[in-house]
Amino acid sequence: MNSDQIAPNDFQIRVEQRLSAVLSDIGRTVDNRKVQRVEPTFYSRQPEIVVFIVASDLKVWIHENTVSFEVSGKGDYYEMPDYQSADALADAFLTALTTRLREPGQG
């Protein structure tokens, strides 16, 4: 792969697949999806790949080992050190997201 090609890692692919299934189950569609390399931040010394997904008022950022979301200005953040596995992180993220999307006024 040359430096111009950007591809999500296995974690990002799995989380995105599960997110797509959840969105489909609740009748939401993805309006926009981007995979991009972001420059280092204060907590990272290396550029990283981020999958960014928008579905109406939902925004999701899937980093290389973290996930965050925002719905109508309220959101949450999930990172690997808080979970025993990538699947446990994805479970927590999707459970919280589904709960938030099912709140009154979010349908």
C-alpha positions in Angstrom: 0.0 0.0 0.0 1.4 3.4 -0.9 1.2 6.4 1.3 -1.7 7.8 -0.6 -3.9 4.8 0.2 -5.8 4.8 3.5 -7.4 1.7 4.9 -9.2 1.1 8.2 -7.7 -1.5 10.5 -9.5 -4.7 11.6 -10.9 -3.0 14.7 -12.4 -0.2 12.7 -13.8 -2.6 10.1 -15.5 -4.7 12.8 -17.0 -1.7 14.6 -18.2 -0.1 11.4 -19.9 -3.4 10.3 -21.6 -3.7 13.7 -22.6 0.0 13.6 -24.1 -0.4 10.2 -26.2 -3.3 11.4 -27.5 -1.3 14.4 -28.3 1.7 12.2 -30.2 -0.6 9.7 -32.1 -2.2 12.6 -33.4 1.1 13.8 -34.1 2.6 10.4 -31.2 5.0 10.0 -29.0 5.4 7.0 -25.5 6.7 6.6 -25.5 10.1 5.1 -21.7 10.5 4.9 -18.6 8.4 5.4 -15.0 9.4 5.3 -11.8 7.5 6.0 -8.9 9.9 6.6 -5.5 10.2 8.1 -5.4 12.8 10.9 -2.3 14.5 12.1 -0.9 13.7 15.6 -2.8 15.1 18.5 -1.6 15.9 22.1 -2.1 12.2 23.0 -0.7 10.6 19.9 2.7 11.0 18.3 1.8 9.3 15.0 -0.8 10.2 12.4 -3.8 7.8 12.6 -6.6 6.6 10.4 -10.1 7.7 11.4 -13.4 6.5 10.0 -16.0 9.3 10.3 -19.7 8.5 9.9 -22.7 10.8 9.8 -26.3 9.6 9.9 -28.6 12.5 10.4 -27.8 14.1 13.8 -25.4 11.2 14.7 -21.7 11.6 14.3 -19.3 8.7 14.9 -15.5 8.7 15.0 -13.8 5.3 14.8 -10.1 5.7 15.6 -7.6 2.9 15.5 -8.4 1.7 19.1 -11.1 4.1 20.3 -14.7 5.1 19.4 -16.7 8.2 20.1 -20.1 9.4 19.1 -22.3 12.5 19.3 -26.1 12.7 19.0 -27.7 16.1 19.0 -24.6 17.6 20.7 -24.3 14.9 23.4 -21.8 12.2 23.2 -19.4 9.7 24.7 -15.9 8.2 24.2 -14.7 4.6 24.5 -11.0 3.6 24.7 -9.3 0.2 24.8 -7.6 0.6 28.3 -11.1 0.6 29.8 -12.1 -2.8 28.2 -10.7 -6.3 28.2 -11.1 -6.7 24.4 -12.0 -4.8 21.3 -15.3 -6.7 21.2 -16.1 -5.5 24.8 -15.4 -1.9 23.8 -17.6 -2.3 20.7 -20.4 -3.9 22.8 -20.3 -0.9 25.3 -20.3 1.6 22.5 -23.1 0.1 20.6 -25.3 -0.4 23.7 -24.8 3.2 24.8 -25.4 4.5 21.2 -28.6 2.4 20.7 -29.9 3.6 24.1 -29.2 7.2 23.1 -30.8 6.9 19.7 -33.9 5.4 21.2 -34.4 8.3 23.6 -37.5 10.4 23.0 -36.8 13.0 20.3 -34.0 11.0 18.7 -36.1 8.9 16.2 
